[in-house]
Amino acid sequence: MIYPFTAQSQYRLAQITDCHLVADIDGSYKQVKPAAHLAAIVRSLVADSPDAVLLTGDVTQDHSNESYQLLAELMAPLICPVFCLPGNHDDVGQLTALCQQRPFRPERNLQLSGWQLLLLSSKGDTPAGVFLPTEQQWLTAQCQRSVQPAIWLFCHHHPLPLNCFIDKHGQQHQAALWQAIANEPRIRGIAHGHAHYAYQRQWQQVDIVGCPASSVQFLPTADWQTSNAGPQWCDWLFSANGTVRWQFRRLDIM
């Protein structure tokens, strides 16, 4: 299924990732209250009116029914569509059911003027990421169907090593993923979550953007260390002329 956006000169999207909600709205994850962080981001987005929100995985920590209900309550003030990808902590069945109610949407192929945004599932049976043959076939088919001059990918797991502890849970099928990207020269970049770490780099002339977590940030160290730097996300601006810009955002709610 393709979600066609109204034709316009540019689109502002917000990427939120790694919310790690728990069943209790006042519950904690790594010494922060993830629901309070997400609620603060949603209040900011309601004021800014983006064209869409992308949730790129690990929306809950305990994958309980209550945590998904809490996510629905927190996102309810948004009037724009919300698209979701599963992370390693997510329950695919519950996330799929959630995407049947507003403001959530089930599509993974978003058509903008000048751009095709494709949401890749990298969820496997372990915390590490996968790029299964079925997903490879889906990506190829969506690219073949697209008439847009530029394509951007979103996923949960980081596609290349970051030289820190999170790499043991990175993308296991990196070669297959990058071969698929090389096969489609219109792919301009890939953005992800999972690492709880904001960064940008290029690989084989493709931009890679790591979105910071809405909950806590992970330090790029050999051992697992976390930092409460406030609610964070990434703003995206896709223009019909083929340009794209992104900005890491942070709120101070301390």
N, C-alpha and C positions, 0 to 999 in steps of 0.2 A: 504494500500500500504506500502511496505517495501522499504527503501532506503538501498541497500547493498554497503557498503564501500569496497574498495580493501583490500585484506588480508595484514596485516602488523603487526609488533610487538607492535606498540603503535600509539595512535592518539591524536593529540592536538586539542581541541575545545575551542572556546571562547564563553562565555555566556554574552550577553549584555541585559540589561533589563531597563524598565522605562525610555525610551528616552524622552518621553513627547514633541515630536516635535509639532510645530504649523505651520500654513500655511506659515508664513513669515520666510525666512531663518535667518533673523536677529531678529525674535521675541523672547520674554522672557518668561520664566516659573520660578517663584519663584526667581527672580533676577539673573538668569543665562540665557545664550543663548544655549539652548539644541542642536541646529544644530551644533554649533561650537564644543561642547563637543563630539558629535558623530563623527564628521568629524575627530577630533584628534585621536579618538580610531581607526577608520577605517585606517588612515594613518599608525598607529602602527601595525595593523594586516596585512596590505599589505606587510610591511617589514618582518613580522615574518612568513607569509604563513601558517596559521592554516589549518587543514583538513576540518573544518566546523565552522560556526557561528550559535549560537542559540539565537534567539530573544524571550525572555520570557515575553512579554506583555507590555502594555501601551507604545507602540512605538510612538503613538501620544497623544497629550493632547486634541485637539479640534475635533478629528476624522473627519477632513475635507478631501475632495479629494486632496486638495493642499498639506496637510501634508503627505499623503501617497505618492504622487508624489515626495515630497522632500526626503522622506525616500529612495525611489528607486534611486534617484540621488546620495545620500550620500553613499549608499551601492554599487553602480555600480563598483567602482574600485576593489572590491573583486573578485577573480577568484574561490574561494571555494564555495560550496553550503551554502545557508542561509535558515534555518528552523525557522518558526514563530509559536508562540502561542498567542492567544488573551488575553489581560488584560481587566480590567473593563472599561477602557477608550476607548478601540478599537471598531471599526465597523467591525464585522465579515465578512460581505459581501465584504467590500473594502480590508480587509486583505487577504481573499480568492482569490480575483482577482489579488492582487499583487503577490501572490505565484505562479501564472502561468507564470511569466516572470523571466528571469535570472537576478541575481544569486539566486533568491528565489526558494524554492522547497515546494511542498504541503504535503510531507510525514510527518507522526508523529511517525513512527516506524523506527529507525535507527539501522542497523545491523553492528556491528564491530566485529573483531576477539575477541572472548571471552566475548563480551558484547552486550546486547540489550538495547538501549536507547529509552524510551517511553515518548512522549510528551503529557501530560494530559491537557485537557481544563478545566479550573475552572471558566470560565466566566458565570455569571448569569444575572438576570434582575436588580440587585442592585450592588453597589460597592463591596459587599461581595462575597466570593468564594462559589462555589457549586461543588458537586460530584454527578451528576445526574445518575439515573439508566442506561441510555444509555452509559455514560462514564464508569460506573462500568463494564458493559458488555463488552465494548471495551477493557478495561484493562485486564479482565479475558481472553478474546479470544487471545489477543496478547501474553500474558504470556504462554498460552497453545501451541501456535504455535512456540514459541521460543525454540531453542535447545541450546542456549548459557548458560553457567554456571552462569552468573551474569547479573543482570538487574538494571538499574538506571532510576529514574523518574525525569522529569522536569515539572514544572507547574508555574503558575503565583502567586497564593495566598499562604501565609504561612500556613502550615498544623497544627501548634500548636500555642497557644497564646505566645506573646512576652512580655506580661505585660506592654503594653504601648497603646497609643491612637489608633494605627492601628488595634488593635484586634477587634474593632467594625466592621471592614471590612475584617475580616479573613475568613478562611474556615468554612462554616456553617455546613458541613456534616463531621466533623472530625472523628466521630466514624465509619462511613461507609468507609472512606478512610483508616483508620488504620486497620480496619478489612480486607480490600482487601490486604493491604500490609502484614499483618500477614498470610494470606492464601497462599502467595507466598514467600517461604523462600529465593529464589534467589534475591529478591529485597534488594539491599545493601544500597540504599540511595535515598533521594529526595531533589532536589534543586529548589529554587523558586526566584521570584522577589517580587514586590508589596510593601515590607516593606522599600525599600530604605535604607537598613541597612545590613552591612556585619557581619555575625556571623556564627558559626558552633556549633552544639551540637549533642548529640545522644539521641534517644528515642526508647526503646525496641530494642536495638542493631542495629538500623537503623540510618545512618548519615543524618542530616538535614543541608543544606547549604543555607544561605541567600545571594544572590548576591547583591552587591551594585549597585546603579542606575548610569546610564551614565549621568544623569542630576544633581539632587541635592540629598543629603542624608537627611533622617529623623532621628531626635534624638529619642532615646528610652525613651520618657518622657510621662507623662500623658496627656499633651496638645501637639498640633501639632506645632513642631518647625523644621526648616530646616537649613541645612548647605551646603555651596558651598565648597566642598573639592576637586573640579576638576573632570574631567572625570574618571569614574571607571567601572570596569567589573571584570569577573572571568575567569581565564584560567583553563582548565581541561586537564589532561593527563590520558587517559584510556589505560591500557596495556593489551595485549592479555593473560598475565598470571593471570589476575583477580585483579590486583591492580589498584587503582585510587588515583590520587592526584589532589588537586586544590590550586590555589593561587589567592588572591585578588590583583588586579592591579589598579594603579592610575597614571594619568599623571598630570604634572604641566604645565598649559597653561596660568597662570596668568601673 
